[in-house]
Amino acid sequence: MEVKLNPNGWHRKLQKYVFRNPPLFSNLCPYFWLTNFCIFVTFILPIVPLIKIFKWLGEGFIMLVDKLSDVLYSSMIEPVVIRKALSMDEDQIIQG
């Protein structure tokens, strides 16, 4: 008995959601159990969606901190450094 599975079916998309590059099986039994495992960790114990949400929130937080640090540097730190550098004497510049 030969079974042909649709490579764009819901089961394959679910496997790609859980695993980036899921294995291809020539036998239906491991494919069936892999699909059941993916259903279990996605819908019954929502481990995979929680991991993806925390990862997405962490990346967003890092981007926010990066943008905030750029704004703070350009508005607060850079003018102070420039003002201090322009007010230095030649002796202080040479010592530096």
VOGU-3710 file (C-alpha; in Angstrom, 3 decimals, decimal comma):
1> mevklnpngw> 0,000/0,000/0,000  1,485/3,297/-1,099  0,456/6,514/0,585  1,201/9,871/-0,996  1,075/12,782/1,383  0,541/16,332/0,269  3,743/18,338/0,930  1,610/21,455/1,495  -0,914/19,764/3,786  -1,795/20,921/7,275
11> hrklqkyvfr> 0,244/18,103/8,829  3,423/19,153/7,013  2,860/22,834/7,852  2,369/21,896/11,501  5,612/19,916/11,473  7,436/22,890/9,914  5,967/25,126/12,623  7,312/22,896/15,390  10,581/21,924/13,674  12,252/24,201/11,146
21> npplfsnlcp> 13,308/21,351/8,897  11,301/18,250/9,826  12,512/14,858/8,641  10,907/13,164/5,673  9,771/9,619/6,298  9,134/6,978/3,668  6,971/5,058/6,112  3,616/6,314/7,397  4,083/5,164/11,016  6,867/7,576/12,077
31> yfwltnfcif> 5,167/10,355/10,114  1,937/9,686/12,007  3,648/9,760/15,399  5,623/12,878/14,531  2,372/14,579/13,554  0,765/13,462/16,831  3,752/14,813/18,771  3,459/18,152/16,951  -0,260/18,327/17,755  0,477/17,530/21,394
41> vtfilpivpl> 3,193/20,179/21,925  1,301/22,825/19,949  -2,295/22,488/21,100  -2,520/20,301/24,214  0,645/21,516/25,985  1,326/24,810/24,175  5,084/24,612/24,594  6,082/25,615/21,061  3,787/28,674/20,806  4,964/29,914/24,213
51> ikifkwlgeg> 8,612/29,540/23,206  7,956/31,414/19,961  6,066/34,192/21,797  8,864/34,630/24,381  11,461/34,654/21,602  9,462/37,270/19,680  9,019/39,422/22,809  12,730/39,133/23,637  13,756/40,223/20,149  11,325/43,153/20,344
61> fimlvdklsd> 12,695/44,172/23,745  16,268/44,066/22,436  15,301/46,221/19,442  13,534/48,701/21,755  16,566/48,973/24,052  18,833/49,435/21,024  16,685/52,279/19,626  16,388/53,875/23,071  20,154/53,765/23,587  20,720/55,420/20,193
71> vlyssmiepv> 18,279/58,214/21,058  19,789/58,739/24,520  23,320/58,797/23,146  22,531/61,322/20,424  20,447/63,590/22,671  22,270/63,445/26,015  25,774/62,005/25,866  27,096/63,266/22,544  26,458/67,003/23,274  28,202/66,703/26,659
81> virkalsmde> 31,248/65,013/25,119  31,461/67,577/22,311  31,097/70,495/24,754  33,795/69,046/27,018  36,134/68,392/24,076  35,727/71,951/22,795  36,399/73,439/26,228  39,699/71,567/26,751  43,025/73,411/26,735  45,883/72,374/24,459
91> dqiiqg> 47,771/70,958/27,455  44,874/68,680/28,371  44,596/67,522/24,764  48,297/66,689/24,646  48,090/64,853/27,995  45,154/62,852/26,711
//
